Amino acid sequence: MASGNSFYITTPIFYVNDAPHIGHAYTEVAADVVARWHRQAGDDTWSLTGTDEHGEKILRTATANGTTPKKWADKLVTEAWKPLLETINIANDDFIRTTDERHESSVQLFLQRLYDDGYIYSGEYEALYCVGCEEFKPQSEIVNGTGPFEGQKVCAIHSKPLELLKEKNYFFRMSDFTERLLALYEERPDFVQPESARNEVIQFVRQGLSDLSISRSSFDWGVKVPWDDSHVVYVWFDALLNYITAVGYGQDESNFDRRWPATHIVGKDILRFHAVIWPAMLMAAGLEVPKQVFGHGWLLVGGEKMSKSKLTGIAPTEITDTFGSDAFRYYFLRAIAFGQDGSFSWEDLSARYQAELANGFGNLASRVIAMVTKYFDGVVPAPAEYTDVDLAIQAVVQKAAEDADRSINALAIHDALASIWTIVDELNGYITDSEPWALAKDPANAARLGTVLYTALDGLRALAVLLSPVLPQATDKLWEALGAAATLGALVDQPLREAGRFEQLPEGSTVSALQALFPRIEPAVA
């Protein structure tokens, strides 16, 4: 992808019925790393996250807590959801709430346009409804209850009883878009990814689409239907529109044209809303469909999807308070193939922290800077003639940078990290094989020593740039210690797609002491 292109990426907007767990944070970090990468590569980048605050689930939660839905949403956003972004170091450009006036007014505008164009009609609906999903459940997601719910129909996702609802509602003619959606999936194979998600969506749509109930009249917490204020807009129809209302739909068309379409990163449990309902809505409105919908896998604890209701939810601070936000960001994107389910374990987190971050990357940086300080008084040496082993390191750096950029563009974040980590591994091997401590014993080897340490230093310069979207705190410290801030400018301003080009660190500049990037973590005392 050429620098300067528009790149708009979103997370789902999260329900404010409870505090966030690491499953929510995983999605936030993935989107943030991709956004930071594109931003630093020079693309016109915009990242959006936010909260979904309407619907029956929020109303019930607020009532159970003795407050109003709006006060409950305000409390959770202030005390939980926005602090989450600070905890895991998210650099989002915007945060939208579905209770924002900019959102609600544009939702009504969108809905009115569909109504005027004949895509919405009134009717009566009766079906099993899951309050947790805020969805009338398809037969494939209705199962027989067990234990206390034996004899009842329950949601396959939440394992809670479904409610039989019968209401007069307004319907969106989604069935009109079955063939257009199938054509979209055929013409643009990358529209839904990964491949397993695409296959699932195609299979679902091929069964035929029903019209979608898009209003509720049994409660009033939601956006009012503009032509009938006895109804509120179905929470998903309302929520999906945040992706366009946040960038100016109906209010700032120039910004909307600049930003849209978006890349959506979502959990696979809400894939169908984003890959079927959402593009159908946009087609009806005559708007461009998203650039891509990527459904990532679940974080599993004890073999089950992470869930507060099942007491498997882990607060992000439980990890960051011990390991820090950089390690949190690195671990989940390195340990789990993005797009697949992955199991979290404290043992794996601790092992990767020690082996890959502390010993692999952190110790490499400390050793190289310490040797430059010891053997060259902290001055970056000039390289002499490069040997084949030096050129091999340069080739590794160049290839890693190119491969990582290609992987990020494909949202294969785990592959991007694996490519970058080849630099860490190769530099560690290079230092071991070159033995700069041995070269330093003989003044006749001064030129060779300078070449080895310059090669290692410039490799660290490339690592700092390439890893800055993932490890922003550690790489900032490394960048300062390399003296690069004084000579090359701020780390976030370095053109990321040029990171693999060698000999960028100026000779004659000075390095400074580097504190441990990933300090030793003492085991907890029982």
N, C-alpha and C positions, 0 to 999 in steps of 0.2 A: 504493500500500500504506500503510495507516495505521500510524503509529508504535506500538510496543509489541508487535507480532506476533512470534511465534517465527520465527527464520530460522537454519537450520542448513545450512552449506555444507561440502563436502568436496573435497579433491583425491583422485586415486588414491593408494594407498600404493605406493611405488616399490621396485623390486627393489634389493637391496644387493649385487648382483654386481659393481658398478663405481661409480665416482664420478659425480656428477650433471653434466649439461651444460646448456646454455641452454634446450634443449627442456623439461627438467624444470622449470627455473626459470620459464619462461613460464607453465606451468600454475599454479605456486605463486603467482606475482604476480597472475594473473587472479583466482584465488579470493580472495586477500588483499584486493585492491582492492574487490571486491564485498562481502566481509565487513566491511571498514572502513566502507564507505558505509552499510550497514545498521546497523552498530553506532552510528555517529555520528548516524544518523537516528532513533535511539531504539528500534530493534527489538531484541528479545531474541535476540542473535546469538551463534552458536557456530561456530567454524571448526576443522576437523580436517585434519591431514595425518599422514603416518607412513611406515613402511617395511614391506615384504613380505619376510619372512625365511625362509620355508619353501620346499620344493620341490627338484626335482632340479637345477635350474640353480644354485642357491645351494650345494648339496652339491658339485657338480662344481667350482665356482669355488673353494670353500674347500679342497677336496682338492688342486687344482692349485697353491694357494698354501701348501700344507703346514700347514694348520691345521684346526680343527673349524668346522662351520657357525656355531655360536653365537659363537665367538671372532671369526670373520670378520665376522659381522653386527655385533657390538659395536664392532669396529674401524671399520667403514665408517660406522655411525651416529654415532660419536663424532668421527671425523676428517673426514667428508665431508658427511653428510646434514643433521645439525643445524647445522654451520657454514654450510651453504648458506642456511638461514633467516636467519642474521645478515647474511650477505653481501648479500642482496637485501631485507632489512628486512621480514621477514614477522612479523605479529602474530597468530600462530595461538593458539587457546585450548587445544589439546590436541595431543599427538604420540603416536600409538599404534604399537606394534611387535607384529607377530603372534606374537612370542615372549613377550609379556607374559602373565602368569598370568590376568589379568582377561579377556584375549581367548581364550586357549586353553580355559579352563573353560566359557565361554559358547558357544564353537563346539561343544563336545561336547554341551552342553545342547540347542542348536538341532538338531543332527544326531539326537540321541536322540528328540526329539519327532517329527521327520519319519519316523524309523524306526518308532516306535510307532504312528504314524498310517497306516502302509502306503505311504509315498511312496518307500521305499528297498528295493531287493531285490538279491540277488547274481546275478552272471552272468559270462560270459567275453567278453573284448573283444579285437579285433585291428584295429589301424589305424595309419596313419602319424602320428607324433608329432613336434612341434617343441619341443625343449628351450628354445629362446629364448622362444617364446610360452607355454610350459608348456601346450600344447593339442594334442589330437588334431585335425588339420587337416581342415576340410571340403574337398570337391573343388575348390571355387572358389578356394582359396588354395594349391593344389598346382600347381607348374609344373615344366617340364623344366629341368634344370640346364644351365649353359653353362660353357665354360672348364674348370677343373679338376673341375667337378662334372657334366660332360657325361655323359649316360646315367643320371643319378640324378634322383629326385624331390626338389625343394627347396621350402622355404617361400617363398611369394611376398613375404613381409615381410622375412625375414632373409636370403634367398638362400643358405641353408645346407641340406645334405642332411637329409631327414627320416628318422626311425628307425621301423622296423616293430616295434611292441610288441604282445605278446599276453599278457594277464594275466587272472586271475580277480579281478574287482573288484566293488564295490558300485555300484549305479546309482540315480540320481534319476529319477523318472517325469516328466521334463520334457515329454514328448509329451502328457501330460494337459492341458497349459496352453496349447496352441496357440490355441484359440478364445478363451480368456479374455484372452490377450495381445493378440490382434487387436482384441477389443472395447475393451480399455484404450486402444490407440492411436487407435481411432475416437472414443471418448467424450472423450478428453483429448488433443487435437491437439498441445498444448504439452508433453506428457510427454517426448517425445524431440525435441530441437532441435539444430541448425537443421533446416530443412525437408529439406535433402538427406540428413541423417542419419536423419530419421524415415522417409523413403521407402526408404532402404536397409534399415532394420530391418524394416519391413513386408514388403518383398519377400522377405527372408530367412525370416521366420516363415511367410509364405503357402506356402512350399515344403514346410512340414511340419517339425515338430521331432522329433528323435530323443531317446531317453533319454540322460542324461548320466552318464558314468563319473565317480564322485566319490571314488574311493580308489585308492591304489597300494600294492603289496606288494613291489615289487622294491627298495625302499630304505626307510629308517626316519626320515628327517628331515622331520618334520611333526607335526601334531596327531594323536594316536592315535584311531582309530575307537573309540568308547566300548564297543561290544559285541564288538569283535574287534581286539585290540591288535596283531595281525599286519599290520594295514593302517593307513596314515596317510591323512588327508583330502587329497583333490586340492587343490592349492595355490590354485586360483581359488575353489573353494567355501569354503575357509578364509579367503582374503583378502577376499572381498566382504563377509563378515560383520563386518569391522572397523567398518563404518559404524554398526552397531547395538551391537556390544559396547563401543565407546568411549563411548557415552552411556547405558550402564547396562542393556542387555538382559540379563535373567536375574539381575541383581544389584541394580539400583536402578531399579525400575519407575517411580517418580515422576519421576526425571530423564529416563528414556526417553520417558515420555508428554509431558514438557515439550519435548523436542528433536525427536523424530522426527515427520514424515518430513523427509528432507534433499534439498537440491539438490546433485547430483553434477556436478562439472566433470571431464571425462576427455578424453584424446586419442582421436581417431576410430579408432585402431587397436584400442582395447579397448572400443569402443562396444557390440559385441554382448554381451559379458559383462555389462555394466551395464544394458542396455536389454532383454535377453531372459532370460538366466539368472537375474540378480538378482531381478527382479520375480516370476519364477516361483517362486523359492525362498521369497520372502516370502508369496506367495499360499498356498503349501503350508503355511506355518507360521501362517496366519491373521493375518498382520501387514499393515499398510498399506504399499503400494508407495511408492517415493520420490516426492517432489514433482515432480522433473524430472531428466532426464539430458541434459546438454549436451555434445556431442562437438565439441571444437575441432579446427582443422586442424593440420597439421604445420609445423614450422619447416624450411625447405629451405635447404641449402647446396649450391651447384653443381647445383641442380635435384633433389637427392635429400634424402630425410628424414634429419635429423640422426642420426648413429649413431657410437658409439665404435668399433664393430667395423669400420666403413668409414672411420675416421679423419676423419670430418667433425664430430665432437663438439667444441664450444667450451666451455671452462670459464667459468662466470659471472664469475669474478675477472678473466679476460682483458678483460672490458668494465668492470667496476666499479672496477678499480684505476686506470683512466684517466678514465672518465666519471662514476663515482659510482653509487650504488644508485638515486637518484631518476631519473637519465637512463635507466638500464636499465629501470626500471619503466615510465616514460613511453613509451620508444621502441617496445617490443614491443606495447603496447596501442594505440598511436596509428597505427603504420605498418601493422598487419595487421588486417583485418576479422575480428573474433573469430568463429570458426566456419569460416573458410576457411584454406587453406594460405597461407603467406607466406614469401618469401625474405629471408634476412638478408644484409645487406652492410655492411661497415665504412664505405663511402662514404656510404650513406644515413644510418647512425647519426650520423656526424660532421656531415653537412649539417643534419639535424634538430636536433641538439644546438645548433649555432650559430644557425640561423635561428629555430627555434621556442622553444627554452628560453632561450638566452643573450640573443639580440636581441629576441625577441618578448615573452616573459614577464619575464625577469630585468631587461632594460634598462628596460622599462615601470615596474617597481617602483622601481628605482633613481632614475629621472628624477623620478617623482612625489614621492617622499620627499625628494629633494634640493631640489626647488622649494619644498616646504612648509617645509623647514629654512631656505632662503634668504629666502623672501618673508614667512614668518609666524613666524620664530624657532622653528620646530619645533612650533608649536601648531596643532592641527587647527582650521581656520577654520569659522565658521558659514556655512552656505549662505544666500544671499539668494533672490530669486525665481528659480525655475527657468524656463528657456526651453524651447522645443520640442526643441532638440538635447540638453539635459540629460535631459529626460523620455524621449527616445528611448533614451539609454543605460540609464536605469532599466528601461525595457521590455525591452531586450536582456538585461539581467542576470536579470530575473524569468523570461523565457522560457527562457533557457539553463538555469537551475536546474531548472525544471519538466521540460524536455525531457531533461536529463541523468538525472534521477531515473527517469523513464519508461524510458529506455534501459537503465539499470542493472538495473531490474526485469525487463527482457527479455533480460538478459545481452548486450546490444549495447554492450559497453564502448567500442569504437572510436567509436560514435555519441555516447556520453556525452561523451567527450573532445572530439569535434568541436564539440558544442554548447557546452561550457565555453569552448573556444578562441575562440568568437565574441566573448566578452567581451574577451579579450586583443586581438583584432584591432580591435574597435570602440573600445576605450579608446585604443589607439595612434593611431587615426585621429582620435578626439575631441581628444586632446592636440595633434596636428599642426594641426588646423583651428582650435582655440580659441586657440592661441598664448599660453599664460600668460606667457611671457617678454616678450611685447609688452605684454600688459595691465599687467604690473608696472611699466612705465615711467611710467605716469600714475596718480597717487593717486586720480583720479576713478573709476578702474576697479577699486578695491580690492574692492568687493562682488562684482563679476563674477569677479574673480580667485579670491576665496574660494569662490564657487559651483563654478567649474570644478575647483579642486583638491579640494574636498570630494567632488564627484561622482567624481573619479578615485580618491580615497582609499577611499571606500565601495565602489567597484567592486573595488579590490584586496582589501578585506575579504571580499567575496563570493568572489573568486577563491581566497583562502587557504582558506576553508572548503570550497569545492567541489573543490579540487585536493588537499586534505590526504590523502584516501585513496590518491592516486596518487603525490604528491610530499611525503611526510611531513616530510622534513628541510628542504627549501626553504621550505615553507609555515610551518613552525615559526619559521624565521628571519624571514620576512616578518611573521608575526603579532606577534612581539616588536617589530620595528621600527615597526609601526603603532601601538604602544602599546596594542594590543587585549588583551594578556594581563592588563594591570593593570586595565583597565576592564570587559572582557567575560568574563574568565576564560580557562581553558585552551582551546586550539584544538579539542582532541578532544571538548570538552564542548559545542561550539556545535551547536545543532539544525540538521542539514544541510538538511532540507527547508524551513527558513525562511531559507536563505542568500540567496535572491533578494529578500527584503523590504528595501527601501532605508531609509537613515538609521538604521543600527544603530551606526555608529562615533560615539562621543560627541564632540561639538564641545568644544574646550577641553582635550582630552587631548593628550599630546605624542608625537611620533614620535622615533625615534632613528636613528643612522646604520645603513645597511644595506650589509653587505658583498655582493659579487657573488654572487648565488644560483647562477649557473652560470659559474664562472671560465673565462677563455680557456684553451684547451688548446693548448700548443705542439706542433707536429708533431714526431714522433720523428726524431732525427738518424740517418741511415743510417751 
